[in-house]
């Protein structure tokens, strides 16, 4: 039995609130138990230099824990600490694995994951919430006529 009363193999309850950010191309707040992460997707119509002219898109991620997301309060990161940098690499790699980047066209989608409340599982919540935000951004590109469909996406989730 876990501290919160869950059985050893029982998952935290998961809820996903769609569209909390009006100006993002796709955004969600994912809650897994008491953990809450705001994930937003922003589309940029260019790619990093190493992909310029390739016709291929790119997915990248940024991860941060807000100062009040833990007890006691953690300091705001002026420069990415090793842990946060490694987590954002994990998120980016996980999401890229579910996208046929050549069908995305020469555009970059940045997934920002900001931990609002940390009570375990922030990495997995960020990957799952990041994918939903990515899907919403891709669906918006289809609506705008910039993409044919969202078939280049394969569902990605982490538990």
C-alpha angles and dihedrals in degrees: 000000000000127000091256092052098257120135116251095263097032116117123227113258109267128210128172122200111201125217106004091153117065097198100044122098087231131354141173141172108221119197121194106179106309093339114104125187128181110214122187133177123212123190119215118186094224138063135221114281094257089063098042111130093010096104088229128122131220137221119203134171141209124199130194139163113222113233094248095047093093137041116265098033113261122220120258111258111243089176124024112264118222093255095053092044092052092047092052090049089052091051093048094047092046093052095043088054088064098049132076092222094193089064092052093070123219098321135109124224113200117201114205115197115190117182109223095178126009120207100143132299098057092143095052092043090051093051094048095041090043090056093051090050089048091051091050090051091049091048088053090053089053091051090050091050093244092116129035095221143324095259090113088073124087116195113263125191137153130205 
